[in-house]
Amino acid sequence: MCQRAATVTTEVPGVVGVVLAGGLARRMGGGDKPLRQIGGRTILARVIERLRPQCQCLLLNANGDPSRFASFGLPVIADGVENHPGPLAGILAALDWAAANRPGAQWVLSAPGDCPFLPRDLAERLSRGLRAQRAELAVAASRGRSHPVIGLWSVTLRDPLRQAIVVEGLRKVDGWTGRHRVAPVAWAAEPLDPFFNANTINDLAEAERLAAIEDLA
């Protein structure tokens, strides 16, 4: 069951959140990146703590044995298409879940499971930007570049997305967003970039430093 957060002061109505945790972490030697620790807490715990209050409910997209994530208390949904073709498959799985289980949900908020400093107003600002720019999709941006995996997606786009993945073999997220009117929504990157992601062992060390800065802010 998809549980609501205890505190929902920043919740955007009609939004289902999904944490994309299906990466192979090759640059870290394999395993689940979101289960690596920063400051004594897993990256995934930090992501959940930030996203859960912003959504009607929160899902985890991961393949393989879901029991390794049982302690987080989230529904775990696997890719619904074969061969795990990347983040788009996880987004599609969340769109399908929302359509089947939350008929009133209009949007899916996606974020990777290796971004420990996500904004606490992510859903709100993406939703506002989408309306202001009359766009079909909204994606986060910082330092002059967009982060297309961190976005707000209309549930109505799930069938065209399935067509793109399964029939056309589309894999790149920006290849999909490039087909639509996209609202980029920028965040300041100081004192830290909220979309910093931990891809390597060196990134984990940098994340420890940034976590200490954030704790002092």
BELGI-V288923 format. One record per residue. SS is DSSP state (helix for helix, strand for strand, loop for the rest). PHI is phi in degrees with one decimal (NA if undefined). NEAR is the number of other C-alpha atoms within 12 Angstrom. Layout:
ss=SS phi=PHI near=NEAR
ss=SS phi=PHI near=NEAR
This chain:
ss=loop phi=NA near=15
ss=loop phi=-90.0 near=24
ss=loop phi=-90.7 near=20
ss=loop phi=-76.2 near=26
ss=loop phi=-73.2 near=23
ss=loop phi=-66.2 near=15
ss=loop phi=-116.6 near=17
ss=loop phi=-125.3 near=21
ss=loop phi=-65.0 near=19
ss=loop phi=-106.7 near=23
ss=loop phi=-64.7 near=30
ss=loop phi=-100.0 near=31
ss=loop phi=-57.3 near=25
ss=loop phi=77.9 near=28
ss=strand phi=-112.3 near=41
ss=strand phi=-102.7 near=48
ss=strand phi=-97.2 near=53
ss=strand phi=-137.1 near=52
ss=strand phi=-96.7 near=50
ss=strand phi=-88.4 near=43
ss=loop phi=-124.9 near=43
ss=loop phi=-98.1 near=40
ss=loop phi=-67.6 near=33
ss=loop phi=-93.3 near=25
ss=loop phi=53.2 near=22
ss=helix phi=-60.7 near=14
ss=helix phi=-76.3 near=17
ss=helix phi=-111.8 near=21
ss=loop phi=89.0 near=14
ss=loop phi=94.6 near=17
ss=loop phi=92.2 near=20
ss=loop phi=-96.9 near=32
ss=helix phi=-54.6 near=35
ss=helix phi=-62.1 near=40
ss=helix phi=-91.6 near=32
ss=loop phi=-69.0 near=33
ss=strand phi=-104.7 near=25
ss=strand phi=-132.2 near=30
ss=loop phi=58.5 near=22
ss=loop phi=81.8 near=15
ss=strand phi=-128.3 near=19
ss=strand phi=-68.2 near=28
ss=helix phi=-59.1 near=37
ss=helix phi=-61.8 near=41
ss=helix phi=-60.1 near=32
ss=helix phi=-67.0 near=31
ss=helix phi=-64.1 near=42
ss=helix phi=-61.4 near=41
ss=helix phi=-58.8 near=29
ss=helix phi=-84.9 near=32
ss=helix phi=-85.1 near=46
ss=helix phi=-55.7 near=44
ss=helix phi=-69.5 near=31
ss=helix phi=-92.9 near=39
ss=loop phi=-125.4 near=43
ss=loop phi=-59.2 near=36
ss=strand phi=-160.0 near=39
ss=strand phi=-127.6 near=41
ss=strand phi=-115.3 near=46
ss=strand phi=-122.7 near=45
ss=strand phi=-97.0 near=42
ss=loop phi=-155.5 near=39
ss=loop phi=-105.7 near=31
ss=loop phi=87.4 near=19
ss=loop phi=-68.6 near=14
ss=helix phi=-72.5 near=21
ss=helix phi=-65.3 near=16
ss=helix phi=-68.6 near=19
ss=helix phi=-109.0 near=27
ss=helix phi=-59.5 near=13
ss=helix phi=-66.8 near=14
ss=helix phi=-87.1 near=27
ss=loop phi=68.1 near=23
ss=loop phi=-111.8 near=30
ss=strand phi=-61.2 near=29
ss=strand phi=-108.3 near=32
ss=strand phi=-115.9 near=35
ss=loop phi=-90.7 near=33
ss=loop phi=-58.8 near=32
ss=loop phi=-94.7 near=27
ss=loop phi=-118.3 near=27
ss=loop phi=-74.7 near=17
ss=loop phi=69.1 near=16
ss=loop phi=45.5 near=27
ss=loop phi=-80.9 near=28
ss=loop phi=105.3 near=31
ss=helix phi=-58.2 near=40
ss=helix phi=-59.4 near=45
ss=helix phi=-66.8 near=42
ss=helix phi=-67.7 near=46
ss=helix phi=-64.2 near=53
ss=helix phi=-61.6 near=44
ss=helix phi=-59.8 near=43
ss=helix phi=-70.2 near=48
ss=helix phi=-61.6 near=41
ss=helix phi=-64.8 near=36
ss=helix phi=-62.5 near=35
ss=helix phi=-62.2 near=37
ss=helix phi=-62.9 near=25
ss=helix phi=-82.7 near=16
ss=helix phi=-115.1 near=21
ss=loop phi=-134.4 near=25
ss=loop phi=-56.2 near=18
ss=loop phi=-84.8 near=18
ss=loop phi=-75.1 near=28
ss=loop phi=-103.8 near=33
ss=strand phi=-136.6 near=42
ss=strand phi=-118.2 near=50
ss=strand phi=-97.4 near=51
ss=strand phi=-111.7 near=50
ss=strand phi=-155.8 near=49
ss=strand phi=-74.3 near=44
ss=loop phi=-82.1 near=45
ss=loop phi=-116.9 near=41
ss=loop phi=-112.0 near=43
ss=loop phi=-77.6 near=44
ss=loop phi=-119.8 near=39
ss=loop phi=-56.2 near=42
ss=loop phi=-64.4 near=37
ss=loop phi=-80.1 near=28
ss=loop phi=-113.7 near=28
ss=helix phi=-60.6 near=39
ss=helix phi=-62.8 near=42
ss=helix phi=-62.1 near=30
ss=helix phi=-72.5 near=30
ss=helix phi=-63.6 near=40
ss=helix phi=-63.6 near=38
ss=helix phi=-64.2 near=22
ss=helix phi=-65.5 near=28
ss=helix phi=-62.4 near=28
ss=helix phi=-69.1 near=20
ss=helix phi=-63.4 near=17
ss=loop phi=-96.9 near=19
ss=loop phi=50.6 near=17
ss=loop phi=-100.0 near=24
ss=loop phi=-96.3 near=30
ss=strand phi=-138.0 near=41
ss=strand phi=-130.6 near=42
ss=strand phi=-131.1 near=42
ss=strand phi=-78.0 near=41
ss=strand phi=-146.9 near=31
ss=strand phi=-161.3 near=24
ss=loop phi=52.0 near=18
ss=loop phi=77.7 near=14
ss=strand phi=-136.0 near=18
ss=strand phi=-89.8 near=24
ss=strand phi=-123.8 near=34
ss=strand phi=-64.9 near=34
ss=strand phi=-73.5 near=39
ss=strand phi=-99.9 near=44
ss=strand phi=-155.8 near=47
ss=strand phi=-117.8 near=46
ss=strand phi=-121.6 near=46
ss=strand phi=-72.4 near=36
ss=helix phi=-61.7 near=35
ss=helix phi=-67.9 near=22
ss=helix phi=-90.3 near=29
ss=helix phi=-66.3 near=31
ss=helix phi=-69.9 near=19
ss=helix phi=-61.0 near=22
ss=helix phi=-67.6 near=36
ss=helix phi=-60.4 near=31
ss=helix phi=-58.8 near=19
ss=helix phi=-64.7 near=25
ss=helix phi=-75.0 near=32
ss=helix phi=-78.5 near=22
ss=helix phi=-87.5 near=14
ss=loop phi=-89.6 near=14
ss=loop phi=74.1 near=22
ss=loop phi=-67.0 near=24
ss=loop phi=-124.5 near=28
ss=loop phi=-83.7 near=22
ss=helix phi=-63.4 near=32
ss=helix phi=-69.9 near=24
ss=helix phi=-67.3 near=19
ss=helix phi=-79.4 near=32
ss=helix phi=-63.5 near=33
ss=loop phi=-65.0 near=19
ss=loop phi=-88.8 near=18
ss=loop phi=-130.8 near=23
ss=loop phi=-76.0 near=20
ss=strand phi=-112.0 near=33
ss=strand phi=-101.3 near=31
ss=strand phi=-78.6 near=35
ss=strand phi=-121.5 near=36
ss=strand phi=-95.8 near=27
ss=loop phi=-117.1 near=29
ss=loop phi=-65.4 near=19
ss=loop phi=-106.3 near=20
ss=loop phi=-122.9 near=16
ss=loop phi=-74.2 near=18
ss=loop phi=-148.2 near=27
ss=loop phi=-79.1 near=29
ss=loop phi=-66.1 near=34
ss=loop phi=-108.9 near=37
ss=loop phi=-56.1 near=37
ss=loop phi=-125.5 near=34
ss=loop phi=-94.4 near=35
ss=loop phi=-101.3 near=30
ss=loop phi=-129.9 near=21
ss=helix phi=-61.8 near=21
ss=helix phi=-62.7 near=14
ss=helix phi=-63.1 near=25
ss=helix phi=-63.2 near=29
ss=helix phi=-63.9 near=19
ss=helix phi=-65.8 near=22
ss=helix phi=-63.8 near=35
ss=helix phi=-61.0 near=27
ss=helix phi=-64.9 near=18
ss=helix phi=-67.0 near=29
ss=helix phi=-61.8 near=30
ss=helix phi=-67.1 near=18
ss=helix phi=-62.5 near=17
ss=helix phi=-63.8 near=20
ss=helix phi=-62.4 near=13
ss=helix phi=-87.3 near=9
ss=loop phi=-70.7 near=10
